[in-house]
Amino acid sequence: MDQIFDFMVRDFSKYALQLYSKPSSTEGQMTLCMAMIRKPNVDQARYEKVWNDVYSLKDTYEMNP
């Protein structure tokens, strides 16, 4: 669950930064965007465990012909 929130925080922050960087952004939008930008809590051991669990399923499933 924490790894899902890690992805969501990074993704949300990326879009907030993109909106902030647009020349057409208003001061109000830029202020709100800066409030939305966060760095996720990094847990390298959790990340590697999830990645290894998922990667171990590679080529296990295949599409129906």
PQR file of N, CA, C, O and H, with PARSE charges and radii, in Angstrom:
ATOM      1  N   MET A   1       0.829  -1.184   0.000 -0.4000 1.5000
ATOM      2  CA  MET A   1       0.000   0.000   0.000 -0.0000 2.0000
ATOM      3  C   MET A   1       0.880   1.257   0.000  0.5500 1.7000
ATOM      4  O   MET A   1       0.620   2.204  -0.742 -0.5500 1.4000
ATOM      5  N   ASP A   2       1.925   1.255   0.840 -0.4000 1.5000
ATOM      6  CA  ASP A   2       2.804   2.419   0.895 -0.0000 2.0000
ATOM      7  C   ASP A   2       3.473   2.684  -0.449  0.5500 1.7000
ATOM      8  O   ASP A   2       3.676   3.837  -0.830 -0.5500 1.4000
ATOM      9  H   ASP A   2       2.136   0.485   1.443  0.4000 1.0000
ATOM     10  N   GLN A   3       3.817   1.613  -1.169 -0.4000 1.5000
ATOM     11  CA  GLN A   3       4.471   1.795  -2.470 -0.0000 2.0000
ATOM     12  C   GLN A   3       3.510   2.417  -3.475  0.5500 1.7000
ATOM     13  O   GLN A   3       3.941   3.147  -4.367 -0.5500 1.4000
ATOM     14  H   GLN A   3       3.652   0.676  -0.860  0.4000 1.0000
ATOM     15  N   ILE A   4       2.226   2.142  -3.347 -0.4000 1.5000
ATOM     16  CA  ILE A   4       1.228   2.772  -4.221 -0.0000 2.0000
ATOM     17  C   ILE A   4       1.171   4.270  -3.933  0.5500 1.7000
ATOM     18  O   ILE A   4       1.126   5.072  -4.866 -0.5500 1.4000
ATOM     19  H   ILE A   4       1.876   1.549  -2.622  0.4000 1.0000
ATOM     20  N   PHE A   5       1.172   4.657  -2.669 -0.4000 1.5000
ATOM     21  CA  PHE A   5       1.162   6.081  -2.333 -0.0000 2.0000
ATOM     22  C   PHE A   5       2.442   6.766  -2.777  0.5500 1.7000
ATOM     23  O   PHE A   5       2.414   7.935  -3.161 -0.5500 1.4000
ATOM     24  H   PHE A   5       1.209   4.006  -1.911  0.4000 1.0000
ATOM     25  N   ASP A   6       3.570   6.056  -2.732 -0.4000 1.5000
ATOM     26  CA  ASP A   6       4.831   6.599  -3.225 -0.0000 2.0000
ATOM     27  C   ASP A   6       4.675   7.027  -4.684  0.5500 1.7000
ATOM     28  O   ASP A   6       5.059   8.134  -5.061 -0.5500 1.4000
ATOM     29  H   ASP A   6       3.593   5.106  -2.420  0.4000 1.0000
ATOM     30  N   PHE A   7       4.112   6.145  -5.491 -0.4000 1.5000
ATOM     31  CA  PHE A   7       3.874   6.439  -6.907 -0.0000 2.0000
ATOM     32  C   PHE A   7       2.906   7.613  -7.079  0.5500 1.7000
ATOM     33  O   PHE A   7       3.130   8.498  -7.904 -0.5500 1.4000
ATOM     34  H   PHE A   7       3.799   5.246  -5.184  0.4000 1.0000
ATOM     35  N   MET A   8       1.840   7.608  -6.297 -0.4000 1.5000
ATOM     36  CA  MET A   8       0.821   8.657  -6.441 -0.0000 2.0000
ATOM     37  C   MET A   8       1.375  10.030  -6.061  0.5500 1.7000
ATOM     38  O   MET A   8       1.080  11.018  -6.734 -0.5500 1.4000
ATOM     39  H   MET A   8       1.659   6.889  -5.627  0.4000 1.0000
ATOM     40  N   VAL A   9       2.162  10.109  -5.008 -0.4000 1.5000
ATOM     41  CA  VAL A   9       2.753  11.381  -4.583 -0.0000 2.0000
ATOM     42  C   VAL A   9       3.691  11.904  -5.657  0.5500 1.7000
ATOM     43  O   VAL A   9       3.652  13.088  -5.991 -0.5500 1.4000
ATOM     44  H   VAL A   9       2.402   9.307  -4.461  0.4000 1.0000
ATOM     45  N   ARG A  10       4.536  11.030  -6.205 -0.4000 1.5000
ATOM     46  CA  ARG A  10       5.466  11.457  -7.252 -0.0000 2.0000
ATOM     47  C   ARG A  10       4.725  11.913  -8.493  0.5500 1.7000
ATOM     48  O   ARG A  10       5.080  12.930  -9.088 -0.5500 1.4000
ATOM     49  H   ARG A  10       4.567  10.068  -5.934  0.4000 1.0000
ATOM     50  N   ASP A  11       3.704  11.177  -8.890 -0.4000 1.5000
ATOM     51  CA  ASP A  11       2.935  11.506 -10.090 -0.0000 2.0000
ATOM     52  C   ASP A  11       2.194  12.832  -9.913  0.5500 1.7000
ATOM     53  O   ASP A  11       2.224  13.683 -10.802 -0.5500 1.4000
ATOM     54  H   ASP A  11       3.415  10.351  -8.407  0.4000 1.0000
ATOM     55  N   PHE A  12       1.541  13.008  -8.787 -0.4000 1.5000
ATOM     56  CA  PHE A  12       0.786  14.225  -8.501 -0.0000 2.0000
ATOM     57  C   PHE A  12       1.712  15.436  -8.470  0.5500 1.7000
ATOM     58  O   PHE A  12       1.384  16.492  -9.010 -0.5500 1.4000
ATOM     59  H   PHE A  12       1.516  12.317  -8.065  0.4000 1.0000
ATOM     60  N   SER A  13       2.865  15.276  -7.839 -0.4000 1.5000
ATOM     61  CA  SER A  13       3.831  16.371  -7.751 -0.0000 2.0000
ATOM     62  C   SER A  13       4.361  16.756  -9.134  0.5500 1.7000
ATOM     63  O   SER A  13       4.591  17.932  -9.415 -0.5500 1.4000
ATOM     64  H   SER A  13       3.132  14.417  -7.401  0.4000 1.0000
ATOM     65  N   LYS A  14       4.548  15.761  -9.985 -0.4000 1.5000
ATOM     66  CA  LYS A  14       5.034  16.029 -11.342 -0.0000 2.0000
ATOM     67  C   LYS A  14       4.049  16.917 -12.103  0.5500 1.7000
ATOM     68  O   LYS A  14       4.455  17.877 -12.759 -0.5500 1.4000
ATOM     69  H   LYS A  14       4.361  14.806  -9.757  0.4000 1.0000
ATOM     70  N   TYR A  15       2.763  16.598 -12.017 -0.4000 1.5000
ATOM     71  CA  TYR A  15       1.759  17.394 -12.721 -0.0000 2.0000
ATOM     72  C   TYR A  15       1.600  18.785 -12.105  0.5500 1.7000
ATOM     73  O   TYR A  15       1.336  19.750 -12.822 -0.5500 1.4000
ATOM     74  H   TYR A  15       2.433  15.818 -11.485  0.4000 1.0000
ATOM     75  N   ALA A  16       1.757  18.894 -10.807 -0.4000 1.5000
ATOM     76  CA  ALA A  16       1.708  20.209 -10.159 -0.0000 2.0000
ATOM     77  C   ALA A  16       2.872  21.074 -10.638  0.5500 1.7000
ATOM     78  O   ALA A  16       2.702  22.270 -10.878 -0.5500 1.4000
ATOM     79  H   ALA A  16       1.971  18.109 -10.224  0.4000 1.0000
ATOM     80  N   LEU A  17       4.046  20.477 -10.775 -0.4000 1.5000
ATOM     81  CA  LEU A  17       5.207  21.222 -11.262 -0.0000 2.0000
ATOM     82  C   LEU A  17       5.026  21.634 -12.718  0.5500 1.7000
ATOM     83  O   LEU A  17       5.422  22.734 -13.105 -0.5500 1.4000
ATOM     84  H   LEU A  17       4.184  19.506 -10.580  0.4000 1.0000
ATOM     85  N   GLN A  18       4.436  20.770 -13.522 -0.4000 1.5000
ATOM     86  CA  GLN A  18       4.181  21.116 -14.928 -0.0000 2.0000
ATOM     87  C   GLN A  18       3.226  22.297 -15.029  0.5500 1.7000
ATOM     88  O   GLN A  18       3.449  23.207 -15.827 -0.5500 1.4000
ATOM     89  H   GLN A  18       4.114  19.876 -13.208  0.4000 1.0000
ATOM     90  N   LEU A  19       2.167  22.293 -14.230 -0.4000 1.5000
ATOM     91  CA  LEU A  19       1.219  23.403 -14.242 -0.0000 2.0000
ATOM     92  C   LEU A  19       1.882  24.683 -13.738  0.5500 1.7000
ATOM     93  O   LEU A  19       1.671  25.759 -14.297 -0.5500 1.4000
ATOM     94  H   LEU A  19       1.986  21.553 -13.581  0.4000 1.0000
ATOM     95  N   TYR A  20       2.675  24.562 -12.693 -0.4000 1.5000
ATOM     96  CA  TYR A  20       3.386  25.711 -12.135 -0.0000 2.0000
ATOM     97  C   TYR A  20       4.299  26.350 -13.187  0.5500 1.7000
ATOM     98  O   TYR A  20       4.426  27.574 -13.242 -0.5500 1.4000
ATOM     99  H   TYR A  20       2.846  23.688 -12.239  0.4000 1.0000
ATOM    100  N   SER A  21       4.926  25.528 -14.009 -0.4000 1.5000
ATOM    101  CA  SER A  21       5.920  26.000 -14.979 -0.0000 2.0000
ATOM    102  C   SER A  21       5.324  26.618 -16.236  0.5500 1.7000
ATOM    103  O   SER A  21       6.049  27.247 -17.007 -0.5500 1.4000
ATOM    104  H   SER A  21       4.824  24.534 -13.964  0.4000 1.0000
ATOM    105  N   LYS A  22       4.036  26.460 -16.463 -0.4000 1.5000
ATOM    106  CA  LYS A  22       3.430  27.014 -17.674 -0.0000 2.0000
ATOM    107  C   LYS A  22       3.419  28.535 -17.617  0.5500 1.7000
ATOM    108  O   LYS A  22       3.149  29.114 -16.565 -0.5500 1.4000
ATOM    109  H   LYS A  22       3.446  25.949 -15.837  0.4000 1.0000
ATOM    110  N   PRO A  23       3.711  29.188 -18.742 -0.5600 1.5000
ATOM    111  CA  PRO A  23       3.701  30.647 -18.763  0.2800 2.0000
ATOM    112  C   PRO A  23       2.310  31.236 -18.493  0.5500 1.7000
ATOM    113  O   PRO A  23       2.196  32.383 -18.061 -0.5500 1.4000
ATOM    114  N   SER A  24       1.280  30.471 -18.743 -0.4000 1.5000
ATOM    115  CA  SER A  24      -0.083  30.975 -18.567 -0.0000 2.0000
ATOM    116  C   SER A  24      -0.614  30.798 -17.142  0.5500 1.7000
ATOM    117  O   SER A  24      -1.731  31.224 -16.850 -0.5500 1.4000
ATOM    118  H   SER A  24       1.373  29.539 -19.094  0.4000 1.0000
ATOM    119  N   SER A  25       0.166  30.178 -16.249 -0.4000 1.5000
ATOM    120  CA  SER A  25      -0.285  29.959 -14.871 -0.0000 2.0000
ATOM    121  C   SER A  25      -0.427  31.287 -14.133  0.5500 1.7000
ATOM    122  O   SER A  25       0.412  32.180 -14.249 -0.5500 1.4000
ATOM    123  H   SER A  25       1.074  29.832 -16.486  0.4000 1.0000
ATOM    124  N   THR A  26      -1.506  31.388 -13.377 -0.4000 1.5000
ATOM    125  CA  THR A  26      -1.721  32.595 -12.580 -0.0000 2.0000
ATOM    126  C   THR A  26      -0.964  32.479 -11.260  0.5500 1.7000
ATOM    127  O   THR A  26      -0.497  31.398 -10.901 -0.5500 1.4000
ATOM    128  H   THR A  26      -2.188  30.663 -13.282  0.4000 1.0000
ATOM    129  N   GLU A  27      -0.843  33.583 -10.544 -0.4000 1.5000
ATOM    130  CA  GLU A  27      -0.183  33.568  -9.242 -0.0000 2.0000
ATOM    131  C   GLU A  27      -0.889  32.610  -8.281  0.5500 1.7000
ATOM    132  O   GLU A  27      -0.241  31.891  -7.520 -0.5500 1.4000
ATOM    133  H   GLU A  27      -1.222  34.461 -10.836  0.4000 1.0000
ATOM    134  N   GLY A  28      -2.221  32.610  -8.325 -0.4000 1.5000
ATOM    135  CA  GLY A  28      -2.990  31.720  -7.456 -0.0000 2.0000
ATOM    136  C   GLY A  28      -2.710  30.258  -7.764  0.5500 1.7000
ATOM    137  O   GLY A  28      -2.532  29.449  -6.854 -0.5500 1.4000
ATOM    138  H   GLY A  28      -2.747  33.194  -8.944  0.4000 1.0000
ATOM    139  N   GLN A  29      -2.671  29.920  -9.047 -0.4000 1.5000
ATOM    140  CA  GLN A  29      -2.373  28.547  -9.438 -0.0000 2.0000
ATOM    141  C   GLN A  29      -0.966  28.148  -9.004  0.5500 1.7000
ATOM    142  O   GLN A  29      -0.756  27.038  -8.515 -0.5500 1.4000
ATOM    143  H   GLN A  29      -2.816  30.577  -9.786  0.4000 1.0000
ATOM    144  N   MET A  30      -0.010  29.044  -9.181 -0.4000 1.5000
ATOM    145  CA  MET A  30       1.369  28.727  -8.819 -0.0000 2.0000
ATOM    146  C   MET A  30       1.504  28.525  -7.309  0.5500 1.7000
ATOM    147  O   MET A  30       2.246  27.651  -6.861 -0.5500 1.4000
ATOM    148  H   MET A  30      -0.180  29.946  -9.578  0.4000 1.0000
ATOM    149  N   THR A  31       0.792  29.329  -6.535 -0.4000 1.5000
ATOM    150  CA  THR A  31       0.829  29.169  -5.072 -0.0000 2.0000
ATOM    151  C   THR A  31       0.261  27.823  -4.670  0.5500 1.7000
ATOM    152  O   THR A  31       0.847  27.122  -3.845 -0.5500 1.4000
ATOM    153  H   THR A  31       0.190  30.038  -6.900  0.4000 1.0000
ATOM    154  N   LEU A  32      -0.878  27.453  -5.246 -0.4000 1.5000
ATOM    155  CA  LEU A  32      -1.487  26.157  -4.926 -0.0000 2.0000
ATOM    156  C   LEU A  32      -0.612  24.999  -5.392  0.5500 1.7000
ATOM    157  O   LEU A  32      -0.493  23.990  -4.697 -0.5500 1.4000
ATOM    158  H   LEU A  32      -1.353  28.023  -5.917  0.4000 1.0000
ATOM    159  N   CYS A  33      -0.005  25.140  -6.558 -0.4000 1.5000
ATOM    160  CA  CYS A  33       0.863  24.074  -7.066 -0.0000 2.0000
ATOM    161  C   CYS A  33       2.058  23.844  -6.149  0.5500 1.7000
ATOM    162  O   CYS A  33       2.432  22.699  -5.892 -0.5500 1.4000
ATOM    163  H   CYS A  33      -0.101  25.960  -7.122  0.4000 1.0000
ATOM    164  N   MET A  34       2.655  24.913  -5.658 -0.4000 1.5000
ATOM    165  CA  MET A  34       3.804  24.758  -4.760 -0.0000 2.0000
ATOM    166  C   MET A  34       3.392  24.061  -3.460  0.5500 1.7000
ATOM    167  O   MET A  34       4.193  23.350  -2.853 -0.5500 1.4000
ATOM    168  H   MET A  34       2.351  25.843  -5.866  0.4000 1.0000
ATOM    169  N   ALA A  35       2.160  24.264  -3.042 -0.4000 1.5000
ATOM    170  CA  ALA A  35       1.668  23.592  -1.837 -0.0000 2.0000
ATOM    171  C   ALA A  35       1.430  22.097  -2.082  0.5500 1.7000
ATOM    172  O   ALA A  35       1.426  21.306  -1.139 -0.5500 1.4000
ATOM    173  H   ALA A  35       1.509  24.841  -3.536  0.4000 1.0000
ATOM    174  N   MET A  36       1.233  21.712  -3.347 -0.4000 1.5000
ATOM    175  CA  MET A  36       0.962  20.314  -3.689 -0.0000 2.0000
ATOM    176  C   MET A  36       2.229  19.495  -3.922  0.5500 1.7000
ATOM    177  O   MET A  36       2.173  18.265  -3.908 -0.5500 1.4000
ATOM    178  H   MET A  36       1.236  22.355  -4.113  0.4000 1.0000
ATOM    179  N   ILE A  37       3.353  20.142  -4.133 -0.4000 1.5000
ATOM    180  CA  ILE A  37       4.572  19.410  -4.444 -0.0000 2.0000
ATOM    181  C   ILE A  37       5.164  18.838  -3.163  0.5500 1.7000
ATOM    182  O   ILE A  37       5.460  19.562  -2.213 -0.5500 1.4000
ATOM    183  H   ILE A  37       3.399  21.141  -4.144  0.4000 1.0000
ATOM    184  N   ARG A  38       5.329  17.516  -3.166 -0.4000 1.5000
ATOM    185  CA  ARG A  38       5.869  16.789  -2.014 -0.0000 2.0000
ATOM    186  C   ARG A  38       6.843  15.730  -2.506  0.5500 1.7000
ATOM    187  O   ARG A  38       6.802  15.308  -3.662 -0.5500 1.4000
ATOM    188  H   ARG A  38       5.089  16.928  -3.938  0.4000 1.0000
ATOM    189  N   LYS A  39       7.708  15.318  -1.613 -0.4000 1.5000
ATOM    190  CA  LYS A  39       8.615  14.220  -1.881 -0.0000 2.0000
ATOM    191  C   LYS A  39       8.119  13.014  -1.098  0.5500 1.7000
ATOM    192  O   LYS A  39       7.860  13.126   0.101 -0.5500 1.4000
ATOM    193  H   LYS A  39       7.741  15.661  -0.674  0.4000 1.0000
ATOM    194  N   PRO A  40       7.979  11.850  -1.754 -0.5600 1.5000
ATOM    195  CA  PRO A  40       7.475  10.680  -1.031  0.2800 2.0000
ATOM    196  C   PRO A  40       8.483  10.164  -0.023  0.5500 1.7000
ATOM    197  O   PRO A  40       9.680  10.435  -0.120 -0.5500 1.4000
ATOM    198  N   ASN A  41       7.980   9.418   0.943 -0.4000 1.5000
ATOM    199  CA  ASN A  41       8.833   8.767   1.923 -0.0000 2.0000
ATOM    200  C   ASN A  41       9.534   7.601   1.231  0.5500 1.7000
ATOM    201  O   ASN A  41       8.878   6.663   0.778 -0.5500 1.4000
ATOM    202  H   ASN A  41       7.008   9.197   1.022  0.4000 1.0000
ATOM    203  N   VAL A  42      10.854   7.657   1.148 -0.4000 1.5000
ATOM    204  CA  VAL A  42      11.617   6.645   0.426 -0.0000 2.0000
ATOM    205  C   VAL A  42      11.981   5.501   1.362  0.5500 1.7000
ATOM    206  O   VAL A  42      12.560   5.710   2.428 -0.5500 1.4000
ATOM    207  H   VAL A  42      11.387   8.419   1.516  0.4000 1.0000
ATOM    208  N   ASP A  43      11.632   4.300   0.946 -0.4000 1.5000
ATOM    209  CA  ASP A  43      11.999   3.076   1.673 -0.0000 2.0000
ATOM    210  C   ASP A  43      12.566   2.116   0.635  0.5500 1.7000
ATOM    211  O   ASP A  43      11.826   1.371  -0.006 -0.5500 1.4000
ATOM    212  H   ASP A  43      11.161   4.131   0.081  0.4000 1.0000
ATOM    213  N   GLN A  44      13.879   2.142   0.478 -0.4000 1.5000
ATOM    214  CA  GLN A  44      14.532   1.358  -0.575 -0.0000 2.0000
ATOM    215  C   GLN A  44      14.277  -0.135  -0.424  0.5500 1.7000
ATOM    216  O   GLN A  44      14.085  -0.825  -1.425 -0.5500 1.4000
ATOM    217  H   GLN A  44      14.480   2.748   0.999  0.4000 1.0000
ATOM    218  N   ALA A  45      14.270  -0.645   0.792 -0.4000 1.5000
ATOM    219  CA  ALA A  45      14.020  -2.080   1.016 -0.0000 2.0000
ATOM    220  C   ALA A  45      12.618  -2.461   0.542  0.5500 1.7000
ATOM    221  O   ALA A  45      12.437  -3.496  -0.097 -0.5500 1.4000
ATOM    222  H   ALA A  45      14.426  -0.084   1.605  0.4000 1.0000
ATOM    223  N   ARG A  46      11.625  -1.623   0.857 -0.4000 1.5000
ATOM    224  CA  ARG A  46      10.246  -1.892   0.416 -0.0000 2.0000
ATOM    225  C   ARG A  46      10.163  -1.864  -1.098  0.5500 1.7000
ATOM    226  O   ARG A  46       9.540  -2.733  -1.708 -0.5500 1.4000
ATOM    227  H   ARG A  46      11.772  -0.782   1.376  0.4000 1.0000
ATOM    228  N   TYR A  47      10.790  -0.867  -1.703 -0.4000 1.5000
ATOM    229  CA  TYR A  47      10.774  -0.740  -3.163 -0.0000 2.0000
ATOM    230  C   TYR A  47      11.370  -1.988  -3.821  0.5500 1.7000
ATOM    231  O   TYR A  47      10.788  -2.538  -4.755 -0.5500 1.4000
ATOM    232  H   TYR A  47      11.296  -0.161  -1.208  0.4000 1.0000
ATOM    233  N   GLU A  48      12.519  -2.426  -3.335 -0.4000 1.5000
ATOM    234  CA  GLU A  48      13.173  -3.598  -3.920 -0.0000 2.0000
ATOM    235  C   GLU A  48      12.354  -4.861  -3.725  0.5500 1.7000
ATOM    236  O   GLU A  48      12.316  -5.712  -4.614 -0.5500 1.4000
ATOM    237  H   GLU A  48      12.992  -1.979  -2.575  0.4000 1.0000
ATOM    238  N   LYS A  49      11.693  -5.001  -2.572 -0.4000 1.5000
ATOM    239  CA  LYS A  49      10.859  -6.177  -2.334 -0.0000 2.0000
ATOM    240  C   LYS A  49       9.684  -6.208  -3.300  0.5500 1.7000
ATOM    241  O   LYS A  49       9.401  -7.242  -3.905 -0.5500 1.4000
ATOM    242  H   LYS A  49      11.725  -4.310  -1.850  0.4000 1.0000
ATOM    243  N   VAL A  50       9.006  -5.086  -3.446 -0.4000 1.5000
ATOM    244  CA  VAL A  50       7.865  -5.021  -4.380 -0.0000 2.0000
ATOM    245  C   VAL A  50       8.349  -5.284  -5.799  0.5500 1.7000
ATOM    246  O   VAL A  50       7.743  -6.069  -6.529 -0.5500 1.4000
ATOM    247  H   VAL A  50       9.236  -4.246  -2.955  0.4000 1.0000
ATOM    248  N   TRP A  51       9.436  -4.631  -6.191 -0.4000 1.5000
ATOM    249  CA  TRP A  51       9.949  -4.795  -7.550 -0.0000 2.0000
ATOM    250  C   TRP A  51      10.323  -6.254  -7.811  0.5500 1.7000
ATOM    251  O   TRP A  51       9.990  -6.795  -8.866 -0.5500 1.4000
ATOM    252  H   TRP A  51       9.928  -3.993  -5.598  0.4000 1.0000
ATOM    253  N   ASN A  52      11.006  -6.894  -6.869 -0.4000 1.5000
ATOM    254  CA  ASN A  52      11.402  -8.292  -7.055 -0.0000 2.0000
ATOM    255  C   ASN A  52      10.200  -9.219  -7.098  0.5500 1.7000
ATOM    256  O   ASN A  52      10.186 -10.172  -7.877 -0.5500 1.4000
ATOM    257  H   ASN A  52      11.276  -6.455  -6.013  0.4000 1.0000
ATOM    258  N   ASP A  53       9.187  -8.956  -6.274 -0.4000 1.5000
ATOM    259  CA  ASP A  53       7.977  -9.780  -6.289 -0.0000 2.0000
ATOM    260  C   ASP A  53       7.253  -9.665  -7.630  0.5500 1.7000
ATOM    261  O   ASP A  53       6.796 -10.665  -8.183 -0.5500 1.4000
ATOM    262  H   ASP A  53       9.198  -8.181  -5.641  0.4000 1.0000
ATOM    263  N   VAL A  54       7.154  -8.455  -8.144 -0.4000 1.5000
ATOM    264  CA  VAL A  54       6.463  -8.236  -9.423 -0.0000 2.0000
ATOM    265  C   VAL A  54       7.304  -8.768 -10.572  0.5500 1.7000
ATOM    266  O   VAL A  54       6.792  -9.448 -11.461 -0.5500 1.4000
ATOM    267  H   VAL A  54       7.526  -7.642  -7.695  0.4000 1.0000
ATOM    268  N   TYR A  55       8.593  -8.457 -10.552 -0.4000 1.5000
ATOM    269  CA  TYR A  55       9.469  -8.880 -11.649 -0.0000 2.0000
ATOM    270  C   TYR A  55       9.565 -10.399 -11.735  0.5500 1.7000
ATOM    271  O   TYR A  55       9.774 -10.948 -12.817 -0.5500 1.4000
ATOM    272  H   TYR A  55       9.009  -7.904  -9.829  0.4000 1.0000
ATOM    273  N   SER A  56       9.412 -11.076 -10.608 -0.4000 1.5000
ATOM    274  CA  SER A  56       9.482 -12.536 -10.620 -0.0000 2.0000
ATOM    275  C   SER A  56       8.321 -13.149 -11.407  0.5500 1.7000
ATOM    276  O   SER A  56       8.391 -14.315 -11.794 -0.5500 1.4000
ATOM    277  H   SER A  56       9.242 -10.630  -9.730  0.4000 1.0000
ATOM    278  N   LEU A  57       7.269 -12.390 -11.645 -0.4000 1.5000
ATOM    279  CA  LEU A  57       6.111 -12.882 -12.402 -0.0000 2.0000
ATOM    280  C   LEU A  57       6.274 -12.700 -13.917  0.5500 1.7000
ATOM    281  O   LEU A  57       5.407 -13.097 -14.696 -0.5500 1.4000
ATOM    282  H   LEU A  57       7.212 -11.442 -11.331  0.4000 1.0000
ATOM    283  N   LYS A  58       7.391 -12.097 -14.320 -0.4000 1.5000
ATOM    284  CA  LYS A  58       7.634 -11.857 -15.745 -0.0000 2.0000
ATOM    285  C   LYS A  58       7.559 -13.175 -16.509  0.5500 1.7000
ATOM    286  O   LYS A  58       8.135 -14.181 -16.094 -0.5500 1.4000
ATOM    287  H   LYS A  58       8.095 -11.775 -13.688  0.4000 1.0000
ATOM    288  N   ASP A  59       6.846 -13.155 -17.621 -0.4000 1.5000
ATOM    289  CA  ASP A  59       6.660 -14.306 -18.503 -0.0000 2.0000
ATOM    290  C   ASP A  59       5.846 -15.436 -17.871  0.5500 1.7000
ATOM    291  O   ASP A  59       5.779 -16.528 -18.434 -0.5500 1.4000
ATOM    292  H   ASP A  59       6.378 -12.338 -17.958  0.4000 1.0000
ATOM    293  N   THR A  60       5.231 -15.197 -16.723 -0.4000 1.5000
ATOM    294  CA  THR A  60       4.394 -16.217 -16.103 -0.0000 2.0000
ATOM    295  C   THR A  60       3.041 -16.301 -16.795  0.5500 1.7000
ATOM    296  O   THR A  60       2.490 -17.386 -16.978 -0.5500 1.4000
ATOM    297  H   THR A  60       5.285 -14.309 -16.266  0.4000 1.0000
ATOM    298  N   TYR A  61       2.515 -15.144 -17.177 -0.4000 1.5000
ATOM    299  CA  TYR A  61       1.210 -15.085 -17.825 -0.0000 2.0000
ATOM    300  C   TYR A  61       1.387 -14.676 -19.274  0.5500 1.7000
ATOM    301  O   TYR A  61       2.317 -13.951 -19.630 -0.5500 1.4000
ATOM    302  H   TYR A  61       2.963 -14.262 -17.028  0.4000 1.0000
ATOM    303  N   GLU A  62       0.473 -15.157 -20.098 -0.4000 1.5000
ATOM    304  CA  GLU A  62       0.500 -14.737 -21.497 -0.0000 2.0000
ATOM    305  C   GLU A  62      -0.926 -14.543 -21.998  0.5500 1.7000
ATOM    306  O   GLU A  62      -1.880 -15.104 -21.458 -0.5500 1.4000
ATOM    307  H   GLU A  62      -0.282 -15.746 -19.809  0.4000 1.0000
ATOM    308  N   MET A  63      -1.040 -13.743 -23.030 -0.4000 1.5000
ATOM    309  CA  MET A  63      -2.355 -13.430 -23.596 -0.0000 2.0000
ATOM    310  C   MET A  63      -2.925 -14.668 -24.301  0.5500 1.7000
ATOM    311  O   MET A  63      -2.186 -15.530 -24.777 -0.5500 1.4000
ATOM    312  H   MET A  63      -0.265 -13.287 -23.468  0.4000 1.0000
ATOM    313  N   ASN A  64      -4.243 -14.727 -24.351 -0.4000 1.5000
ATOM    314  CA  ASN A  64      -4.899 -15.770 -25.137 -0.0000 2.0000
ATOM    315  C   ASN A  64      -4.614 -15.518 -26.609  0.5500 1.7000
ATOM    316  O   ASN A  64      -4.568 -14.368 -27.046 -0.5500 1.4000
ATOM    317  H   ASN A  64      -4.844 -14.027 -23.965  0.4000 1.0000
ATOM    318  N   PRO A  65      -4.422 -16.591 -27.381 -0.5600 1.5000
ATOM    319  CA  PRO A  65      -4.162 -16.413 -28.823  0.2800 2.0000
ATOM    320  C   PRO A  65      -5.365 -15.837 -29.552  0.5500 1.7000
ATOM    321  O   PRO A  65      -5.310 -15.627 -30.764 -0.5500 1.4000
TER
END
